Amino acid sequence: MLNWFLLGLLLAAGLGLLLYWLLIVTEGVYLGRRIVVWMYDLTAHRYDRIKQFDGDAERFLVIRPLLGRLLERPAPLVLDVATGTGRLPAHLLDEPTFNGCVIGLDASARMLSQAWPKLSVYHHRANLVQQIAVDLPFANGVFDAVSCLEALEFFPDDTLALLEMVRVLRPGGTLLVTRRRGWEAKTFVGRYRDQETFEALLSSLGLIGVESRLWQIEYDLVFARKPEMIKD
Ligand SMILES: C[S@@+](CC[C@H](N)C(=O)[O-])C[C@H]1O[C@@H](n2cnc3c(N)ncnc32)[C@H](O)[C@@H]1O
């Protein structure tokens, strides 16, 4: 009788852990893209409260290093893939030295509807598109910078998404993405990449100047550049 009870307890604990890993740690990525997006739709109204972004940290660690790579462009065009509630576009557009336009793209309608009130004040300089991160609805080589923060690990295929980002980046343009790190990252079975492997992946996509920077406990920021076209 006691053995059956213990067995039941162990099974329940195992199931609980499995659900925790599937839904909380890996945010549904092993259950398919629709589940991931559905979960973001469900929690969109709480996202900013949970994340508590620090404006100064965003400015100094993300926005200014990005702007430093866009100096020679008077009015850069930036694409933020998986923009969520508009974190990167809002901080970028808030910078007095940024005179460009930002398009934020995300698959979750509700995340985008949280972003819009922050971005609509910038009128034509901000746009939002509801779309998944592959088959980006843009021509080749149109963006001066493409960013994707805290999202690659939730895409069905991060390499395909990166290929698309590189396609829409202009020659000489900047890619800014994040690499998941820390112990939770290692539980993304079959998807985790250490720094060396991640940088090698970006190089294999033709990018140069790949540079990882420690950003948060859970993420590195990774900058890279698409080479200029070689003139004959
Ligand atoms: C952790 S949030 C990051 C949002 C934002 N970049 C930030 O740093 O606050 C991940 C975002 O990825 C989006 N997302 C997940 N899978 C996606 C996909 N396949 N295509 C486009 N967006 C996706 C989610 O809707 C969510 O807004």
The ligand as an SDF file (V2000), in Angstrom:
LIG
                    3D

 27 29  0  0  0  0  0  0  0  0999 V2000
   10.7480   37.0240  -24.2880 C   0  0  0  0  0  0  0  0  0  0  0  0
    9.7870   37.9040  -25.4630 S   0  0  0  0  0  0  0  0  0  0  0  0
   10.9810   39.1120  -26.0020 C   0  0  0  0  0  0  0  0  0  0  0  0
   10.3060   40.3680  -26.4660 C   0  0  0  0  0  0  0  0  0  0  0  0
   11.2620   41.5540  -26.6730 C   0  0  0  0  0  0  0  0  0  0  0  0
   12.2340   41.2860  -27.7110 N   0  0  0  0  0  0  0  0  0  0  0  0
   11.9470   41.8970  -25.3790 C   0  0  0  0  0  0  0  0  0  0  0  0
   13.1790   41.7580  -25.2950 O   0  0  0  0  0  0  0  0  0  0  0  0
   11.2510   42.3100  -24.4380 O   0  0  0  0  0  0  0  0  0  0  0  0
    9.7210   36.7930  -26.8520 C   0  0  0  0  0  0  0  0  0  0  0  0
    8.8450   37.3330  -27.9870 C   0  0  0  0  0  0  0  0  0  0  0  0
    8.9960   36.4590  -29.1040 O   0  0  0  0  0  0  0  0  0  0  0  0
    7.7500   36.3790  -29.7780 C   0  0  0  0  0  0  0  0  0  0  0  0
    7.7640   35.1680  -30.6000 N   0  0  0  0  0  0  0  0  0  0  0  0
    7.8450   33.9000  -30.1770 C   0  0  0  0  0  0  0  0  0  0  0  0
    7.8840   33.0620  -31.2220 N   0  0  0  0  0  0  0  0  0  0  0  0
    7.8420   33.8360  -32.3300 C   0  0  0  0  0  0  0  0  0  0  0  0
    7.8990   33.5640  -33.7290 C   0  0  0  0  0  0  0  0  0  0  0  0
    8.0180   32.3070  -34.1880 N   0  0  0  0  0  0  0  0  0  0  0  0
    7.8620   34.6000  -34.5970 N   0  0  0  0  0  0  0  0  0  0  0  0
    7.7790   35.8820  -34.1320 C   0  0  0  0  0  0  0  0  0  0  0  0
    7.7210   36.2010  -32.8260 N   0  0  0  0  0  0  0  0  0  0  0  0
    7.7670   35.1920  -31.9320 C   0  0  0  0  0  0  0  0  0  0  0  0
    6.7400   36.3400  -28.6350 C   0  0  0  0  0  0  0  0  0  0  0  0
    5.4440   36.6810  -29.0650 O   0  0  0  0  0  0  0  0  0  0  0  0
    7.3480   37.3530  -27.6730 C   0  0  0  0  0  0  0  0  0  0  0  0
    6.8380   38.6440  -27.9040 O   0  0  0  0  0  0  0  0  0  0  0  0
  1  2  1  0
  2  3  1  0
  2 10  1  0
  3  4  1  0
  4  5  1  0
  5  6  1  0
  5  7  1  0
  7  8  2  0
  7  9  1  0
 10 11  1  0
 11 12  1  0
 11 26  1  0
 12 13  1  0
 13 14  1  0
 13 24  1  0
 14 15  1  0
 14 23  1  0
 15 16  2  0
 16 17  1  0
 17 18  1  0
 17 23  2  0
 18 19  1  0
 18 20  2  0
 20 21  1  0
 21 22  2  0
 22 23  1  0
 24 25  1  0
 24 26  1  0
 26 27  1  0
M  CHG  2   2   1   9  -1
M  END
$$$$
